[in-house]
Amino acid sequence: MSSVNPVVAKAPPAASKPADTKLHRAAKDFEAMFMTEMLHQARPAPKASGVFATGAGEKSWQVFMDQALGQAAASQSGNDLTREIEQAMKAAQNNGSRK
């Protein structure tokens, strides 16, 4: 019988400078925003009508649910998207400082 290991989130890498910490936070926030938008776009349009139609309240609260799910997805370490965004932002900063 095999055991299932729970997903354990890794601690963010130790930042050597406050600027690195801000960059990491910005990359994590961008990933959360991206995941939120992806979830929002993936949701199918409601087709129900009559009694089963969605109301304005459900449509309003769905935005908050997508945002919470996007932040939860971004907080997991398995997707490495934050690392890629952070590297791209560092490269853009380095290219901008050379000009």
C-alpha positions in Angstrom: 0.0 0.0 0.0 1.5 3.3 -1.0 1.3 6.4 1.1 0.5 9.8 -0.3 2.7 12.7 0.7 1.0 16.0 1.3 2.1 19.0 -0.7 4.5 21.1 1.4 5.1 24.7 0.4 8.8 25.6 0.3 9.9 28.8 2.1 10.8 31.6 -0.3 14.5 31.8 -1.0 16.5 33.9 1.4 16.9 37.4 -0.1 20.2 39.0 0.2 18.9 42.6 -0.3 15.6 44.4 0.4 15.3 45.0 -3.3 15.3 41.2 -3.9 12.6 40.8 -1.4 10.5 43.4 -3.1 11.2 41.9 -6.5 10.1 38.4 -5.2 6.9 39.8 -3.7 6.1 41.6 -7.0 6.7 38.4 -9.0 4.5 36.5 -6.6 1.7 39.1 -6.8 2.0 39.1 -10.6 1.6 35.3 -10.6 -1.4 35.5 -8.4 -3.0 38.1 -10.7 -2.2 36.0 -13.8 -3.7 32.9 -12.1 -6.8 34.8 -11.1 -7.3 36.1 -14.7 -6.7 32.6 -16.1 -9.4 31.2 -13.8 -11.8 34.0 -14.6 -11.4 33.4 -18.4 -11.7 29.6 -18.1 -15.1 29.8 -16.4 -17.8 29.0 -18.9 -20.7 31.4 -19.4 -23.8 30.4 -17.5 -26.4 28.8 -19.7 -29.1 28.3 -17.1 -32.3 30.3 -17.3 -35.4 30.7 -15.2 -35.1 29.5 -11.6 -31.5 28.2 -12.1 -30.1 31.4 -13.7 -27.3 33.0 -11.9 -28.0 36.3 -10.3 -26.1 39.5 -9.9 -24.9 38.4 -6.4 -23.3 35.2 -7.6 -21.6 37.1 -10.5 -20.2 39.7 -8.0 -18.9 37.1 -5.5 -17.4 34.9 -8.2 -14.7 37.6 -8.8 -13.6 37.2 -5.1 -13.6 33.4 -5.4 -11.4 33.6 -8.5 -9.1 35.9 -6.7 -8.8 33.6 -3.7 -8.2 30.6 -5.9 -5.6 32.5 -7.9 -3.7 33.6 -4.7 -3.8 30.0 -3.4 -2.5 28.6 -6.7 0.3 31.2 -6.7 1.3 30.3 -3.1 2.1 26.7 -4.1 5.7 26.2 -5.0 5.2 23.5 -7.6 4.6 25.7 -10.6 7.9 27.7 -10.7 6.2 30.6 -12.5 7.2 33.1 -9.8 10.9 32.2 -10.3 10.6 32.7 -14.1 8.8 36.1 -13.6 11.4 37.1 -11.1 14.3 36.3 -13.5 12.6 38.2 -16.3 12.1 41.2 -14.0 15.8 41.1 -12.9 16.9 40.9 -16.5 14.7 43.9 -17.4 16.1 45.8 -14.5 19.7 45.0 -15.6 19.0 46.0 -19.2 17.3 49.3 -18.1 20.3 50.2 -15.8 22.8 49.8 -18.7 21.1 52.4 -20.9 
